[in-house]
Amino acid sequence: MTGVQTCALPICLAALNAEKARALYGVQRAELLPSVNAIGSGSLERVPADLSSTGSARTSERYDVKLGVSSWEIDFFGRIRSLKDQALEEYLASDEARRSAQILLVSNVANAYLALAADRQNLKLAVSTLEAQETSHRLIRKRYDVGLASELDLRRSQSQVETAKGNVARYTQSVSLDQNALDLLVGSPLPQELLPADLAGIAPPREIAAALSSEILLRRPDVLASEHQLKAANANIGAARAAFFPRIALTTSVGTASADLSGLFKSGGNTWSFAPLITLPIFDARTWAAYDVTKVQREIVVTQYEKAIQTAFREVADALAARDTMDRQVAAQESLVEALAETYRLSDARYNRGIDSYLGVLDAQRSLYAAQQGLITLQMTRLTNRVTLYKALGGGDVGP
């Protein structure tokens, strides 16, 4: 839809989730680097005589300016790297979810567009049927006025006119609802020149290339998202396993200190500190429980990955099964419409010559109108089936 700039809500939400996951990955990746801080401090303390080393009360001052690293964990056993990999895979999975939402939105827009085209065609059919019914009703009224038609025929023709009026009103409402649904999906009102007049003016999507490899299903966004979730679960196991090994953290600082604020940056006031910390886990039942949780979570994600692949194959198989019979159904319905149109013409001619009753004409009209509606439905279903097949294949370029 050229010219539409508004972001559709499903795409906006999926994109925001992807951006959130990307930011979280940046936070986790930064854990590998030390956090450097500049620290300035000052203190003033009075020490009583009985606590003073000189035996007399005194007041001490201290001023410090330091540049230091506060508790930086050195990742010898890969715990932070595993968490970083998990965050990366979570981000990639959310980005594939965004692609999946985009494909779903495109297919929904296409289906709404086709539904609007079909209902506009149904509206045209209802309007033309109403005009024909009104013409027939006027002729029967004239025949009734001169005594050539019965009142029963007149009332029957009038009932057909009222039925046709109801159909026109119903499809007028359907067209409005379809257009509202399309505007909602797109995110803004569409100009009239972009809207379809009927199904006949819509170019169908390209045919799917013959002998297409099933490997294309592995590129579906939902399958790729499940794959990234599986990699994230494996990385999470690595982080849980690393929790059994020692953690080495480093705190260090370098700067200057003085008892007087004026002498803070004079020579001889240099100070530094270096404080490594090693934590060796001895017993923590939560560590084992967390490790078991990550393994079970991986099995869950494996099952979800297998389900995503099976769903992809089933959706494609269903779409192909429908496509194989759809052309034959449309051809049969077109032949039926032609046969019923001829039946209606002959019934009307026989009634006008006084050979048959008007009941035969009414039956032929109803059958023809129902068949024409059925043909429109089948034509729309054939087009939506093509859209569904593209969606099931991942929405990529799969044409010949």
Residue pairs with C-beta under 8 A, 6 or more apart in sequence:
1 109
1 186
1 190
1 194
2 194
3 191
4 186
4 187
4 188
4 190
5 188
6 186
6 187
6 188
7 15
7 187
8 105
8 185
8 186
8 187
9 187
10 101
10 104
10 105
11 98
11 101
11 102
11 105
13 101
14 94
14 97
14 98
14 100
14 101
14 102
15 98
17 94
17 97
17 98
18 91
18 94
18 95
18 97
18 98
20 94
21 87
21 90
21 91
21 93
21 94
21 95
22 91
22 94
22 95
24 87
24 90
24 91
25 84
25 87
25 88
25 90
25 91
27 87
28 80
28 83
28 84
28 86
28 87
29 84
29 87
29 88
31 73
31 80
31 83
31 84
32 75
32 80
32 81
32 84
34 69
34 72
34 250
35 69
35 70
35 72
36 67
36 68
36 69
37 67
37 68
37 69
37 70
38 65
38 66
38 67
39 64
39 65
39 66
39 67
39 68
39 253
39 255
40 64
40 65
40 66
41 63
41 64
42 61
42 62
42 63
42 64
42 261
43 61
43 62
43 63
44 59
44 60
44 61
45 59
45 60
45 61
45 62
46 57
46 58
46 59
46 60
47 57
47 58
47 59
47 60
48 57
49 55
49 56
49 57
52 58
60 259
61 259
61 260
61 261
62 257
62 258
62 259
63 257
63 258
63 259
63 260
63 261
63 264
64 255
64 256
64 257
64 271
65 255
65 256
65 257
65 264
65 265
66 253
66 254
66 255
66 256
66 271
67 253
67 254
67 255
68 251
68 252
68 253
68 254
68 255
68 273
69 250
69 251
69 252
69 253
70 251
71 249
71 250
71 251
71 277
72 249
72 250
72 251
73 79
73 80
73 247
73 248
73 249
73 250
74 248
74 249
74 250
75 81
76 245
76 246
76 248
77 242
77 245
77 246
78 238
78 239
78 242
79 238
79 239
79 242
79 243
79 245
79 247
80 239
82 235
82 236
82 237
82 238
82 239
82 242
83 235
83 236
83 239
85 231
85 232
85 235
85 238
86 232
86 235
86 236
86 239
89 228
89 229
89 231
89 232
89 235
90 228
90 229
90 232
92 224
92 228
93 224
93 225
93 226
93 228
93 229
93 232
94 225
96 221
96 222
96 224
96 225
96 228
97 221
97 222
97 225
99 221
100 220
100 221
100 222
100 225
102 395
103 221
103 391
103 394
103 395
104 391
105 185
106 391
106 395
107 387
107 388
107 390
107 391
107 395
108 185
109 182
109 185
109 186
110 384
110 387
111 384
111 387
112 178
112 181
112 182
112 185
113 182
113 196
113 202
114 196
114 199
114 202
114 380
114 383
114 384
114 387
115 178
115 181
115 380
116 175
116 178
116 179
116 182
116 195
116 196
117 196
117 197
117 198
117 199
117 201
117 202
117 380
118 199
118 376
118 377
118 379
118 380
119 171
119 174
119 175
119 178
120 175
120 196
120 197
120 198
121 198
121 199
121 200
121 376
122 171
122 174
122 373
122 376
123 168
123 171
123 172
123 174
123 175
124 198
125 369
125 372
125 373
125 376
126 164
126 167
126 168
126 170
126 171
127 168
129 164
129 167
129 365
129 369
130 161
130 164
130 165
130 167
130 168
133 157
133 160
133 161
133 163
133 164
133 365
134 161
134 164
136 157
136 160
136 348
136 361
137 154
137 157
137 158
137 160
137 161
140 149
140 153
140 154
140 157
140 358
141 154
141 157
143 149
143 153
144 150
144 151
144 153
144 154
149 358
152 358
153 357
153 358
156 358
156 359
156 362
157 358
160 362
160 365
179 190
179 195
182 190
182 195
183 189
183 190
196 202
199 376
199 379
199 380
199 383
202 383
204 382
204 383
204 386
205 383
205 386
205 387
205 390
205 399
206 399
206 400
207 399
207 400
208 389
208 390
208 393
208 398
208 399
208 400
209 398
209 399
209 400
210 400
212 393
212 398
214 313
216 393
216 394
216 396
216 398
217 223
217 309
217 312
217 313
217 316
217 393
217 394
218 224
218 309
219 394
219 396
220 308
220 312
220 393
220 394
221 394
221 395
222 308
222 311
222 312
223 305
223 308
223 309
223 312
225 308
226 301
226 304
226 305
226 308
227 305
229 301
229 304
229 305
230 298
230 301
230 302
230 305
232 301
233 294
233 297
233 298
233 301
234 298
236 294
236 297
236 298
237 291
237 294
237 295
237 298
239 294
240 287
240 290
240 291
240 293
240 294
241 291
243 281
243 287
243 290
243 291
244 281
244 287
244 291
245 281
246 278
246 279
246 280
246 281
247 278
247 279
248 276
248 277
248 278
248 279
249 276
249 277
249 278
249 279
250 274
250 275
250 276
250 277
251 273
251 275
251 276
251 277
252 272
252 273
252 274
252 275
253 272
253 273
254 270
254 271
254 272
254 273
255 270
255 271
255 272
256 264
256 265
256 269
256 270
256 271
257 264
257 269
257 271
258 264
258 266
258 269
263 269
281 287
312 392
315 388
315 391
315 392
316 389
316 392
316 393
318 392
319 385
319 388
319 389
319 392
320 389
322 381
322 385
322 388
323 385
323 386
323 389
326 378
326 381
326 382
326 385
327 382
329 378
330 375
330 378
330 379
330 382
333 371
333 374
333 375
333 378
334 375
336 371
336 374
336 375
337 368
337 371
337 372
337 375
340 364
340 367
340 368
340 371
341 368
343 364
343 367
343 368
344 361
344 364
344 365
344 367
344 368
347 356
347 360
347 361
347 363
347 364
348 361
348 364
350 356
350 360
351 357
351 358
351 360
351 361
390 398
